[in-house]
C-alpha cells in the first residue's frame, strides 16, 4: 500500500513501509534567477559557517543536534550512515574540517545552506526534468543512476525518489538526469526528515528555504507541504 498526495501539479506516493518512519517536506518554486551570487548571500553563508565552526569545534558529528536523528532514520531503513552519509551531515563535516561550503550554482547553494543549518538532507531537482508521478520507496536490487559527479550511485535497499523514467533522487546523492543547472527556472525541493523531528524542524526548514529562494533567486514559491 502507498500513501498518495498531491502538491500543486505533483502527484506523489509514499511506500507504506516508510510511514511512521519518514516525513517529507515538499516545495516547488518557479521564476528562478541565478546569474550572479549576491553579496548578501555570501555574507549569510559565511556567517553560518563561522558560527557552526565555533559552536561545534572538537565535537563528534553524532553529538550535534539533528545528526543522530538522521543517522537513526538511516539505520531504521537498514542503511549504514557511516558508509553512505546523509547529504546534510556531509556538508557539516566539510564545514567542520575547514573546507567551507561547496559552490555549485545559486539555487543549489541556497538550499544547501538550509540543509546545513537544520541538519535535514534534501534533494533539489529541475522540476521540468521530473517526469510524471513521483514515488518515494526503497530501492530494488540492481537499481542505480549516474550521479551528479558522474559516478554510479547504487540504490539497492536505499531510500529513493522515482518518477516515470525511474529513480532520480536520494537523501545521499542525486542523479545527473534531473540536476539543477544554469538553465533551470523551476525547482522541486524534497526534504527527508525523521518523523519525530517533523512537527517543528521540517516546517522551519521549509520556511527558511522559501525565504532564501525568494530573497536571493527571485523565486515565486508555488507550493509547500509536509507529508507524514
Secondary structure, DSSP 8 states (H G I E B T S, - for coil): -EEEEEETTEEEEEEGGGTTTEEEEEEEEES---SS--HHHHHHHHHHHHHHHHHSTT--GGGSTTHHHHHHHHHHTT--TTTS--HHHHHHHHHHTT-----S-HHHHHHHHHHHHHT--EEEEEGGG--S-EEEEE--TT-EEEBTTSSEEE-TTSEEEEETTEEEE-SS--BSTT---TT--EEEEEEEEEGGGIIIIIHHHHHHHHHHHHHHH--EEEEEEEE-
